Every structure is written in structure tokens, then in C-alpha cells.
Amino acid sequence: MVRTDEDERSEAGAPAAAPPRGRRARGRVATAVGVFGELLITVGVLLALFVVYSLWWTNVIADREAKKQGDKVRDNWASSPGQLDTEDGIGFLHVPDLNEGDILVKKGTAAKTLNNGVAGYYTKPVKSAMPWDKKGNFTLAAHRDGHGAKFHNINKLDEGDAVVFETRDVWYVYRVYAKLPETSKYNVDVLDPIPKESGKKRPGRYITLSTCTPVYTSRHRYIVWAELERTQKVDADRSKPKELR
């Protein structure tokens, strides 16, 4: 093999010739692309973890807390008469086509309340009526995704479906009669004592369910209205109404 002057200089400890300028530039570009690619992968992993946390883990945490709070309410009912309207909760919403279990209902619609996997009744901008009031609109809100997602399937409710509210002493059985798939989140008229947007013009005993829409956003609100059909006293065994059997 023929030896070159460069080989001899390298063996003698002399510095080798610098690589061509174009090769150095390509090397820097390749390094930058590699670093950028690693950053994209890292960001992708973080986003995936955030999605898992938001849409799954917050549900796990909220369901645990909701069960804990619900058990406390039922224990209070069993141990003493107490008051119907308490900070612990006023009762449980049962909607077979919306949620498999019961949904604890508490005072207020602030995020710190709803994030515990419960539904809340409005205290502002329009004060909600209570189910036991002779007239008015019992207005509720809950999350549609994350934090228990109790109203996730609200779009599955149709006219005639049962909406049942359980208190310590009485079952209140409502029937869905109208819904509004999309309205402004600033539309408070849907919470009025007489919800005229639902077609009603006279005082009655109504319940309104509201949540965010489309799913995974909070741009608009999805509304379902139901009207009280009948009441049923709670017996010693707390037997469920026929609508829930």
C-alpha cells in the first residue's frame, strides 16, 4: 500500500488536515436535527402523559372522592334526621341513560366542587329551586370529561327518558321533554324558573342538566330539561322506583 504524506504526518503527531467546510456544516445540521427530534419526542411523551392524567387519572381520583362523600351523606341519613339541604350533599341523581351509578349533588358549581366527581346546583347567576319546592327549576351542572365525567353521555338522553332524584325521604321522578345540543356558555336563560327556551310558558317543577360541549372543550353548553312526573316516598328498604329497576 502506498503511504501518503498525510499518513506520515499523523504518525509523527502532526495534526491531520481539517475536514472540508461543507462536511462540517452538514455535521452541525445533523446534530441540530437530532436534538430537535429528541425534543419533539419528549414533548410528545409529556402531552401523552397529560392526556392520560386529564382523561383517566382525574376520573379515578374524582370517583374515589365522590364515593367517600356519598357514603358520608347516606350515613348521615341513616343515623339522624338532619337537614335536607346540607353542605355534604342534598341527594343523588339517577339517570340510567346517562350514568350507571348515582351522582351525589352538592351546593355550588365551582370547579373545586365539581372536580370531586359530583354534580352541583346553581347558586348564581340564577339561584336554583330545590326538588321539594312547589314551583321552580332545579338546575344542575357536572363535568363532561375528566374529574368523574358524570355528564359525559348527556347526548344520549332523549325525550321520555327518566331522570330521578333521590333525597332522604322522597324519590322525585322527572321525564325529559326537551334538549338544547348547543348554546352559549353565557346563556343563563336556560336556568330560569320557567325555562322558556324549552317551550314551557307556565310555572312548574323542572330539572335542568347542563354541561360543556363539544366533548373535551368548554366553548358551549349542552342542556337537557325534564319535568316532574311524580314523587314516591322512600320506604324502609329504600326500594328504587320502577324507572330505575
N, C-alpha and C positions, 0 to 999 in steps of 0.2 A: 504494500500500500504506500502511496506517495505521501509524504509528510509535507504539510504546508507551514509557512512562516507563522500562521496563527497558532497552530499546534505547538510549535516550539516556544512561542511567547507565553502560552498558557502554562506549559510545563515549567517554564522558568519563573513563573509567578507574575508575569506581566498581565495586566488587565486585558480581558477579551474585548473585542470591538463591540460597541453598543448596538442593540438591535435597531433595525430601521424605524424611523419615526412613525410610519403607518402601522407597524406591528404594535408599538407602544400605545397608540390611540385605540386600536381595536381591543387591546387588553383592558384599558380603562373602561371602555363601553361595556365589555363583557362583565366586569366587576360590578358596575353600576346596575346593569340589568339583573344580575344575580341578587344583589342587595334589595332591589325593588321587588323582585319576585318573592323573596323571603318576607318582606313587609306585607305584601298582599296576602300571603298565606296566613301570617299572624293575625291580620285584621279579619280575615275570613273565619278563622277559628274563634276569635273573640265575639264576632257577630253571631256565630252559631251558638256559642255558649249563652249569649244574651237572649236569643230567641228561646232556647230551652228553659232558661230561668223565667222569662216573662210568660210563656205559654204553658209551661208544665209545672215547674217547681213552685211558682206562686200559687197555683191551684192546690198543690199538696199542702202547703202551709195554711192557706185560707180554709180549706176543708177541715183540717185539724182544729183550727181555732173556732170555726163555726159549730162544729160538733161539741166542743167544750162549752161554748156559750149556750148552745141549745140545751144541753144536758142540765146546765145550771137553771135555766128557766123552768124546765119540766120538774126538776127537784123542788123549786120554789112553789110550783103549783101543787105538788103532792104534799108538801109539808105545812102550808098555811094558805089562807085565802089570798092575802096580799092584794096588790092593786093590779088592774089590767094594764094600765099604761105605765110601764117602768123603764128605767134606763137599760135594764138587762135584756129586754125584748118584750113585745106585746103579743106575739103569737107566731104561727108558722103558716107559710104559703105552700099549698099543694097544687101543682099543675101537672098532671100526668104527661101531657104532650110537650111540656117544657123541661122538666127535670124529674129524675127518678125518685129523688128523696124529698124531704121537706126543707123549706128555706126559712130560716129564722128572720123575723122582721124586727128591726130596731128603729129608734128615733134618729132622723137625720140622713142626709145623702152625701155627707163629706167623704172624701177619699179614704180617710183614716177609718171610717165606719164600714164602707162598702168593701174595702180591701180585706176585711176579715171573712169574706165569703158569705155575706148576708145581704138581704135587701133592706132598704131604708125608706121610711116615709118622709115626704117633704114637710119641712117646717118653713121654708121660704123658697122662692118668692111668693108662692101661694101655700097657705097652711092647709095641710091635708085633713080631711074629715077622718073619723075613725069608723070601722065597720059597724059598731054598735050605735052610731049616731043615726037619728031618724032620717036625715037627708044629708047629701053631700057626696064628695068624690074622694075615695081612699086611694091616694096617689103614691106609687112605689117606683123605686129605681134600683138597678143592680148592674153589675158588670156583665158585658157580653163575652169578653175574652180576658184570660188571666184573673188572678185573685178569686178563684172559685167559679167564675164564668156562669153564674146561676141563670142568667137570661140568654145564654148562647143560642138556644134553639127557639127564640121568640118568634121567628119567621114561620115556624111550623104550626103556630096556633091559628085556628080557623073559626069562623062563625059557628056557634053552638058548642064549642069546647068548654069543659068545666074548669073553673078557677075557684079553688076552695081555700078559705082562710080559717085556721083553727085558733081559737082562744082557749082559755082555761075552761070556760063554761059552754061555749057555743061554737058550732060549725056554721060558717057563712058560705053559701053556695052561690056562685055567680056563673053567668053564661056570657061568653064572648059574643059581641054583636057587631063590632067594627074594629078596624085597624088602619093605621097610617104608616105605610112602609118607610116613608122618609119625610122628615120635616126639619126645619131649622132648630139647632140646639138652643136658640133664643126664643122659641115659640112656647111661651108659658100658658097660652090659652088652652092647651090640651089638658092642663091641670085644673081648670076652672070647676067650681062646684057643679055647674051644668056644662058638660063638655060639648059645646055646640058643634065643634068640628066633627064630632062623632055622629051627628044627626039628631042629638037629643035637644029638646027645647023646654023641657019641664024638669023641676027638681025630682031627684030620685036617689037611689043608693047605688053608686057606681064604684068601680075599681079601675084604676089606670096603671098599666105596666109600661115603663119606659126604659130604654137602654140605647147605647151608641150603635150607629150603623154608618157605613158598611162594617162588616166584621173586621177587627184589628185596626179600626180607626175611630176617631171621635168627632168626625166632621158634622154628622147629622144625628137625628134621633128616630128610633123606631117606637111606635106607640100602639098599644092594644087596649081596647076598652071592653069591659064586661059589666053586666048589670045584675044586681042581686035577684036571685030567683026564689030562694027560700032560706030558712035557718033551721038548725037542728040542735037540740040540746045534747050536750056531751053526757054520755052515760058513765056508769062506774068503771066499765071496761075500756072506755074511750074508743068504742067501736067506730070505725070510719063510715062516712056516708056512702051510699051506694055508688056515687060518682067516682069514688076512689077505690072501689073493690074490683 
